[in-house]
Amino acid sequence: MKKIAILASGSGSNAENIITYLRNKDADVSFVVYTNNPNAFVINRAEKLQERCVVFSKNEMQNGTLQNMFCEEEFDLIVLAGFLLKIPAEIIESFSQKIINIHPALLPKYGGKGMYGDNVHKAVCAAKEKESGITIHYVNENYDEGATIFQAKCEVLPSDSPEDVAQKVHTLEYEHFPKVIETLLW
């Protein structure tokens, strides 16, 4: 059985989509959802899906507690799905090439500290980009600089608002993220 940790800080729609997709494939996978936000809606999604959810503090992430949890679980893959904190170097070293992230833009553009969610889509529109998309990448010690695993593009029209771009990007996330995870596991 493959084991996946899913880290999310907010709504958890990608986490739910990943779990549902792999369940529908009858994949032999177990999940543990982790969040740093005790008010995150991902907690409700995990409960609804009957998956264990662990709430942890930033201090527990920094002091090795979270790393110890991950090591005890022996995860095959750690998936960042809307997780907003930087992963400590010790966790990255312990799980080299086993931590992936999805970014709501075509990296290397619009990546780095502070570039998440609506901030990315506003920047894409302000720059009058003709396309945006998603980048699924390995996590390293720098924000959004790990090796690219997969990218998918969508057109950005001159009339598109940041909300329109967000909707197009979410569609790509829901379509591709679970499939990429599936290929990485088997």
C-alpha positions as CSV (number, residue, x, y, z in Angstrom):
1,M,0.0,0.0,0.0
2,K,1.2,3.5,-0.9
3,K,1.0,6.2,1.7
4,I,0.4,9.9,0.9
5,A,0.6,12.9,3.2
6,I,-1.4,15.9,1.8
7,L,-0.6,19.3,3.3
8,A,-3.1,22.1,2.9
9,S,-3.6,25.4,4.6
10,G,-7.0,26.4,3.4
11,S,-10.1,25.1,1.6
12,G,-8.6,21.7,0.6
13,S,-10.4,21.3,-2.7
14,N,-7.3,19.9,-4.3
15,A,-6.8,17.5,-1.4
16,E,-10.4,16.3,-1.8
17,N,-10.0,15.9,-5.5
18,I,-6.8,13.9,-5.1
19,I,-8.3,11.5,-2.6
20,T,-11.5,11.1,-4.6
21,Y,-9.7,10.5,-7.8
22,L,-7.4,7.8,-6.4
23,R,-10.3,6.1,-4.5
24,N,-12.2,6.0,-7.8
25,K,-9.2,4.3,-9.4
26,D,-9.4,1.6,-6.6
27,A,-5.7,2.5,-6.0
28,D,-4.2,0.8,-2.9
29,V,-3.4,4.1,-1.2
30,S,-3.9,5.6,2.3
31,F,-3.9,9.2,3.1
32,V,-3.2,11.5,6.1
33,V,-4.2,15.2,5.7
34,Y,-2.0,17.7,7.5
35,T,-2.8,21.4,8.1
36,N,-1.1,24.2,9.9
37,N,-4.4,26.1,10.1
38,P,-6.9,24.9,12.9
39,N,-9.7,26.8,11.0
40,A,-9.0,25.4,7.5
41,F,-11.9,23.9,5.7
42,V,-9.7,21.0,4.6
43,I,-10.4,19.6,8.1
44,N,-14.1,19.4,7.2
45,R,-13.2,17.8,3.9
46,A,-11.0,15.2,5.5
47,E,-13.8,14.3,8.0
48,K,-16.3,14.0,5.2
49,L,-13.9,11.6,3.4
50,Q,-13.2,9.8,6.6
51,E,-9.5,10.5,6.4
52,R,-7.3,11.3,9.4
53,C,-6.4,14.9,9.7
54,V,-3.5,16.3,11.8
55,V,-3.4,19.9,12.8
56,F,0.2,21.1,13.6
57,S,1.8,24.4,14.6
58,K,4.5,26.2,12.8
59,N,6.7,25.5,15.8
60,E,6.1,21.7,15.4
61,M,7.1,22.0,11.8
62,Q,10.3,23.8,12.7
63,N,11.4,21.7,15.8
64,G,11.3,18.3,14.1
65,T,8.0,17.1,15.4
66,L,6.4,17.1,11.9
67,Q,9.4,15.4,10.4
68,N,9.2,12.7,13.1
69,M,5.5,12.2,12.2
70,F,6.3,11.8,8.5
71,C,9.2,9.3,9.2
72,E,6.9,7.2,11.5
73,E,4.3,7.0,8.8
74,E,6.9,6.2,6.1
75,F,5.1,8.2,3.4
76,D,5.8,7.4,-0.3
77,L,4.8,10.9,-1.3
78,I,4.2,14.3,0.4
79,V,1.9,16.5,-1.6
80,L,1.6,20.2,-1.0
81,A,-1.9,21.2,-2.1
82,G,-2.4,24.8,-1.2
83,F,0.1,24.7,1.7
84,L,1.5,28.1,2.5
85,L,4.5,27.5,4.7
86,K,8.0,26.8,3.6
87,I,9.1,23.2,4.2
88,P,12.2,23.0,6.5
89,A,15.4,21.7,4.9
90,E,15.5,18.7,7.2
91,I,12.2,17.4,5.9
92,I,13.3,18.1,2.3
93,E,16.5,16.1,2.9
94,S,14.7,13.2,4.6
95,F,12.2,13.0,1.8
96,S,14.3,13.9,-1.2
97,Q,12.3,13.7,-4.5
98,K,9.2,12.7,-2.5
99,I,7.7,16.1,-1.9
100,I,5.8,17.8,-4.6
101,N,3.9,21.1,-5.0
102,I,1.4,22.5,-7.4
103,H,1.9,26.2,-8.3
104,P,-0.9,28.2,-10.1
105,A,1.3,29.6,-12.8
106,L,3.9,28.6,-15.4
107,L,7.1,28.7,-13.4
108,P,9.6,30.2,-13.4
109,K,7.3,33.2,-13.9
110,Y,5.2,34.3,-10.9
111,G,6.9,32.1,-8.3
112,G,8.6,32.8,-5.0
113,K,7.7,34.2,-1.7
114,G,4.2,35.8,-1.6
115,M,3.3,34.4,-5.0
116,Y,0.3,32.2,-4.2
117,G,-3.4,32.1,-5.0
118,D,-5.0,35.4,-6.1
119,N,-1.6,37.2,-5.9
120,V,-0.4,35.1,-8.8
121,H,-3.6,35.6,-10.9
122,K,-3.5,39.4,-10.3
123,A,0.1,39.5,-11.4
124,V,-0.6,37.5,-14.6
125,C,-3.4,39.9,-15.5
126,A,-1.4,43.0,-14.7
127,A,1.4,41.8,-17.0
128,K,-1.2,41.1,-19.7
129,E,0.1,37.6,-20.2
130,K,-1.4,35.6,-23.0
131,E,-1.3,32.3,-21.1
132,S,-1.0,31.0,-17.6
133,G,-1.4,27.5,-16.2
134,I,0.0,25.1,-13.6
135,T,3.4,23.8,-12.6
136,I,3.8,20.6,-10.6
137,H,7.3,20.5,-9.2
138,Y,9.5,18.8,-6.7
139,V,10.1,20.9,-3.5
140,N,13.6,22.1,-2.7
141,E,14.9,24.7,-0.2
142,N,13.7,27.7,-2.3
143,Y,10.1,28.7,-3.0
144,D,8.9,27.3,-6.4
145,E,12.4,26.5,-7.7
146,G,12.4,22.6,-7.6
147,A,12.6,20.6,-10.8
148,T,9.5,20.7,-12.9
149,I,7.5,17.5,-13.2
150,F,4.6,18.7,-15.3
151,Q,3.1,21.9,-16.8
152,A,-0.3,22.6,-18.4
153,K,-1.3,25.9,-20.0
154,C,-4.5,27.9,-20.5
155,E,-5.2,30.9,-22.6
156,V,-5.6,34.3,-20.8
157,L,-7.9,36.6,-22.7
158,P,-7.5,40.4,-22.5
159,S,-10.9,40.5,-21.0
160,D,-10.1,38.0,-18.3
161,S,-10.2,39.1,-14.6
162,P,-8.0,37.5,-12.0
163,E,-11.0,35.5,-11.0
164,D,-11.4,34.2,-14.6
165,V,-7.8,33.1,-14.7
166,A,-8.2,31.4,-11.3
167,Q,-11.1,29.4,-12.6
168,K,-9.1,28.3,-15.6
169,V,-6.1,27.3,-13.5
170,H,-8.3,25.4,-11.0
171,T,-9.7,23.4,-13.8
172,L,-6.2,22.4,-14.9
173,E,-5.3,21.6,-11.2
174,Y,-8.3,19.3,-10.8
175,E,-7.7,17.6,-14.1
176,H,-3.9,17.0,-13.9
177,F,-2.7,17.0,-10.3
178,P,-4.2,13.6,-9.3
179,K,-3.0,12.0,-12.6
180,V,0.6,13.2,-12.0
181,I,0.5,11.9,-8.5
182,E,-0.8,8.5,-9.8
183,T,2.2,8.3,-12.2
184,L,4.7,9.2,-9.5
185,L,3.4,6.4,-7.3
186,W,3.5,3.6,-9.8
